[in-house]
Amino acid sequence: MKNYFPVFLASIFLGILSTAVFADPPVSDFYQSVSKLEINGKLGQIIKQERIQTSVKGAQAWKIAYISSDVAGRKTIVTGLIVAPIGQPPQEGRPILAWAHGTTGSAQNCGPSQIINPASPLNEYFLMSGNSWTDYGIPNVEEFIKEGYVVVATDYQGQGGGGRHQYAIAGTNGRDAINSARAASSMREVGAGKKTIIYGWSQGGGATIAAASMIDYQAQQGTAADNLQYLGFVGLAPDDIAIVLPKPPSDEASANKLLNEFTQANVPNVFLFAHYVMALWGSEAAFPNLKLTDILTDEGAKVVDQLAGNKCVHVMADSFNYAYGDQYKSLIKPQPRNSLAWLNAFIDGSVKPVKPVAPVVIYWGTKDTAVPPIQHELYQKQMCSRGANVQRIQLPGEQTHFTTPGVSAPMYLSWVKERVAGKPLANGCPQN
C-alpha cells in the first residue's frame, strides 16, 4: 500500500486541478490597481506610492510601484518599500541602501511588501523566532535609519506588480534592485542623494552581484535618477548559476546529458525541487524559446504552471509533497530536449563575467546547503582575475544559509558605514 499511496494522492490532486478554475491569487487594493497600470515611464520612475505605518523608530515608510525592465529589455512594473528617516536631510542627500530579498515565491502575492507591517527588521519564517509563513522585513533597517540612510526594498517584478516573476534570473532581479535605488533617489519626500549600496541575500545575493557588473545599465541616462554613485555591493550567500555551468557543448546530445545531470543535482528533496521548477518557470518567462515541457512531463508542466502562478514557495513545496510524496521526480522527463537553449538561458540570465563597478563583499557559512559556497568561491576567482576587489568572509561557527543574514549583520553594517564615509578598502582578493 505504501508504494501506491503517493500515486493515489496525485490522482486526487490532479482531479482537483482539472476541475478548478485558477486565477491569480488575491492581493490588496494597492497591488490590484498597480497591475492595471500601463507600463510607461522612465526606469526607476515611481508610478504609485502609498504611505504606510512602520515600527522602526524615527522612520517614515511608503509602498511604491516603479518602472524597471527585465533581462531582455522589456519594461515592467515592480513594487516595493521605501523607509527613510524623519527630518531634514543633509545637503548632499542621504545615502541609499537597496535591499534585494531572498526567495519567497513567484506568485503575485509573494512580494514581502504585502505583509502586515512590512517596513520592519528581517523576519525569517524558517527560524524559531519567525512569526510568518514567509520571509519579510529588511535586515539592519533600524541601524541604517539611525545612520541617516534611505532604505529601499524591491519585491522584484511579478511579485505584486503584474507580469510573471523571473525567479533565479539574476539579470532581471539585479535590474529591479538598480531601479529601486533610482526610485529612492528620485523621491523628494525621502531626501535621498546619489551614494548607493546594494545588499541582498540568497536570490537577492545573486541579484546583488549581478547588478555589480551591469556597467552599461547603471550608466543609462534619461532614467528617473541618473548617475548614481555605487560605493559597494554586499552579498549574503549569493548564488551564481553561470559560474558552475561549463560552456555548453556544441551538440544537443551532450547538452541533454549535461542538463539532465544539472537537473538531478538540484532536486535531492521536495523543498529544493520546488525551487528548481520555479526557476524553470521563471526562465520560461524570460526566454520565449524555452518550454517547461522540454524538461518536465506534460503533467509536470501543468502542475508547475498552476502552482508557481498561485502559491509562494513553501506552500508550493507542501503541495508537491502532499500530492506526490517521494515520487515528485516522476514529473521530470527521463531525457530533456532543447537543452542547448536551456543551458544558454541559465548562463545569459545569471551574473555576467564583467568586473564589478565597486568593491564586493560576500558573507557565507560552512553549513550552507541551499547555495553551495563553491558558487561564490568561483565567482571571487573569476572577478579577481579581472582586477576586481571581491572579499569572501567565512562566518564564525557553523552557519547555515538561514543564519547568514543575522550573523553577518554587525559585520556588513560596519563595512557599509566605512564605504559611505569614503574610507579606503584593502583588496579582498586572495593573495597568490
N, C-alpha and C positions, 0 to 999 in steps of 0.2 A: 504493500500500500504506500510505503514511504516513497518509492520511486515515481509513483503516478500523481502524488498529491500536488506538486508544483504545476504539472501539466493541467490538472483538473482546475486549479485556481486560475491558470492562464486562460482556460476556455471561458470561465465565468467572466473574467476581466475583459476579455476581448468581446464577449457578448454585450457587455455594458457599453463598451466603446462604440460598437456598431449601431446601437440604438439611441445613444445620447447625441444631443446637439452641442457642439463645442464652440465656444466663443472666447474672446479674450477675457481674462479674469477681471473682476470688478476692481475699479480704482476710484479714488475720491475725486471730487469735482475739479480740483486743480489739474490733475493729470488727464481727466476726460477732456477738458477744454483745450489743453495743450496738444493732445493728439489730433485735434481737429484743425489746428492752425496750419497755414501754408508755410512751407519750408523756404522762406525768403529772408535774406539779410546777410550781414557780414559775419565772417567767422568770429565766434565769441560774442555776438550781439545778443543781449538779453531781450527776449520777446514776451516774457511774462514773469512777474515776481509777486510774491505774497509774503508779508511779514508774519513770522511765527514766533511763538514763545521759545525760550531756551533756559535751561537750568544752569548755564555757565554764567558765573558772576561777572558783572561788568561788561556783558556782551549783548549784542542785538543780532537777530538772525532772520534770514529770508529763505523761502523756497524760490528757486529760479528755474526758468527754461531758457536755453540759449541755442544758438546755431553752431553746429560742428560739421564734420564730414568724415566719411569712412576711408578705408584703405584704397578704395577705387576712386576717390574724389567726389562721391555723391554726398550732397548736403543732407544733414539730419537734424532733428531736434533732440536735445538732451536735457534732462532735468538734473537738479542737484540742490546743494545748500551753500549759503554763504553765512559765515559767522564773523563778526567784526567787533572791535572794542567800541564802547560808547565814549564819545568825547571828540575833541579837536585833534585831527591827525597832524603829524609833522609836515613841514612844507614840501618835502620830497615824497610824501605819501608813505603809507605803511607797506612793509614787505608782505608778499603773498606766499602762503603755503598751500599748495594744491594737493589734496589727498585723493589717491586712487585706491578704492576699496578692493577687498578680496572677493572670492566667488560667493555670490548669493543666489544666482539662478539666471534664467533667460526670459522669463515671462514679464509682462508689463507691470506686475505688482511686486517685482523683486528689487526695486530700487530702494536703497537704505533711507532715502529722504522721506519715504512714505510711512515709516514707523512713527508712532506717537512719540513726541519729544525727540526727534532725530538729531537735533543740534546739541549733542552731549558727548561725553567721553566714550571711547570704543567699548562696545559690549559684545563679547563673543558667545554665541549660543553654545559652542562646544565645551566651554569651560564650566566648572562647577558654579562659578559666580554668574554665569549667563542667565538672563531673565527673559529671553525671547526665543522664537523658533528660527531666527536668522541673525546674522551679524549686522550691527548698525552702529552709528556714532563715529567719532573722529578721534584718533589717538593723539594725546598731548594737546587737545584743543584748549583746555583750561590754561595750561602753561603758555601756549602760544598767544592766547588772548592777553595774558599778563605781560608778555613781552611786547605787546603792541602790534601783533601781526594780524592780517586778514587771512582767514582760513576758508577755502572753498573746496567742496567735496562733490565730485561728479557721480552721477548714477550710472553713467555710460548710456549710449544710445540703445533703444529697445527695452529700457527698464523704467518706463513711465512716460516717455515722450512719443510713443508710436514707433512703427517700424519693427524690425526684427533684430534682436540683440546678437552681436557678433562675438560670442563668447570665445575666449582664447585667441582672438585676433588682436594681438598686442599693438599692431599698427593702427587699428581703429581706436582701441581703448586709449592709447597714448595720445592720439589726436584729441580725444574727448578731454583728457587732462590738460593739454595745452590750451584748448579753447575755454576751459573753465577758468584758467588763470587770466585769459584775455577778458572774460566776462567780469571777473572780480575787479580787474584794473579799470574797466570802463564804468563801473557802478559808482556814481558820485557819493551815494549815501555812506559808503564804507571807507572812503578816503585812502584807497589803495594806490600804490605807486607802480614802479616797474620791476623792482627786485623780486625775483621769483625762485622758489624751490619747489620741486615736485617730489612727493614721497608716496610710497604705496607698498602694499603687502600682497603676496601671492599673485593672483591675477593682476592686481594693481601694481605689484612689483615689476611684473613683466611689462605693463603699460609704462611704468616709470623709466625703465632702462631703454625701452623702445623710443619714448619721447626724447630721451637724451641724445639720440642720434638723428633726429629729424631736423637737420640743419635748415634745409630749404623751407620746410613747413613752418618752422619757428620764425624764419625771416620774411615770410609773406607780408606784403604791405596791403593796405586797404582793409584791414581787419578792424574789429571793434576797439582794439588796443594794440598798436604796432610797437615793435622794438622793446619787448620785454627783456629784462636783463637776467639771464639764468645763472644762478650762483652755484647750484649743485642739485644732485639727484640722490635720493635715499631709497634703496631697495631692500625691503624686508622679505627675505626668502623669495626672490624674484624667479620667475620661470623664463626660459629661453628655449623654445622648441627647436628653432632652426639650428642652434649650436650642437645639438645631439643627433641631428639627422645628417647622414652623409650626403654628398652630392648625389641627386637622383641618377640612377643608371640610364643608359640610352634606350634600353629595350623594355617593353612592357612586362615581359615575364619576370625579369629581375626586379622590376618595380613592384610587381604583385607580391613577390616573396618578402621584400623589404617592408611594404605597407602592412602585410599580414603579421610580421614579427613586431612591428611598431604597435599595432592594434592589440595584440595579445599581451604585450608588456604593459599596456595601460589599463587593463581590465582585470586585475587579480581579485578584486572583490566588487560587490554591487555598488558600493559607495563611489569608488573610482570609475566604475563602469558608467554611472550616471554623469559624472564629469566628462568622460570621454565622448559619449554620444551627444552630450550638449555641445561639445566642441565641434563635432561633426555638423550638427545643426547650424551652429554659428558660421562655420566655414562655408556651408552651402549658401547661406545668406550673403556672404561676402564675395563669393566666386560663383557666378551663374553656370559655369561649365561643370560643376560638381552636383551629384545627386546622392542622397542618402542611400538609395538602393545600389550604389556602387559598392558599398561596404556592408550594409545591413540587408537582411531579408526583407521581402515585401511587408511582412508582419512587423518586423523591427522598425522599418522606416515609418510605418503608420503610427505605431505606438510612440516612437520618439518625437515625431512631429506634433502629436497631440499633447504629450506630457511637457515637452520643452516650451511650448507656447502657453501653457496653462498653470505650470507649477514651478515653484522655486526648487533649488537643487536637492535639499534634504528631503522634502516631501516627494520629489521625483524618485529619489533612491528608494524611499519606503514603498512607493508604488511598484517599482520593479521587483523589490523583494517580496512583496505580497503576492504579485501575480506569477512570478517565475521562480522564486526561491533560488536554489543553486543552478537553475537551468537558464539563467539570464544570457549566457553566452550563445545560446541557441539562436538569438536574434542577429548574430554576426554570420555573414556568409563564410563558407569554408575557404573560398578564394575571392578576393576583391577584384574589381575591374576599374578601369580608368585611373590606375594607380599613379602614373606619372603626374597627372593633373593634380591629384590629391597631395602628393609629396611636394610638388612645387608650390601649391597653395599654402601648405603648412609653413614653408620657408618664406614665401612672399608676405604672409601675414604676421610674421614674427619680427624679432629685433634685427635691424639692418647692420651689417658689418661696417659701420661708419664710426669714426672717432667721436665720442660724446663732446658736446659743446662746453661742458663744465665737469668738475670732479664728480665721481660716483662713489658712494659708499654702500656696501652690502652687509647686512647682518643675517646670520644664519645659525641654526642649531644642528648638532650632530645626529639628533634623532628625528630629523625631518624626513618623513616617508611620502609626503604629499608632493613636494618639489625636491627631487634628488639634488643635493648640493653640487654634484658634478656639473649641473647646468650652469650655475653662476661661476663655478671654478673655471670652466672652459670659456665662458663669456669674459672673465677677467683676463685670461691669457690672450684671447683674441684682441680685445681692446687695448691692452697694454702694448701689444706688438705694433699697434697703430699710433702709439705715442700718447695714449690717454692716461688719465690718473684715476685708477679704479682700485679701491681698497675693499678687501673682504675681512670682516671681523667675526670670528667664531665666538658665540655667546658662551658665558660660563655655565658649567654644569652640563646636563644632558637635555637640551631644549628641543621641543618638538616644533612642528610647523605652527601650532596654535599658541604656544607660549612665546613665540618670537616677538610679536608686537609689544607685549608688556615688558619683557625683559630688556629689550633694546631701547625702550623709550627714553630713559635718562641719558643714554649714550648719544643718540642722534639729536636729542634736544640741545646738547652742548655743541655738537657738530654744526647744527643749523645756526645757532647763535654766533658761532665763530665765522661762518660764511657770510652772514648778514653784516657782521662787524668788519668784514674785509680782512680778516686775519689770514696770513699766508698758510698754505697747507702743503705739507711734505707729500711727495708722490707715494701713493699707497701700493703701487705695483710691486710684485715680488722682485727682489734683487738677485740676479743670477750671478 
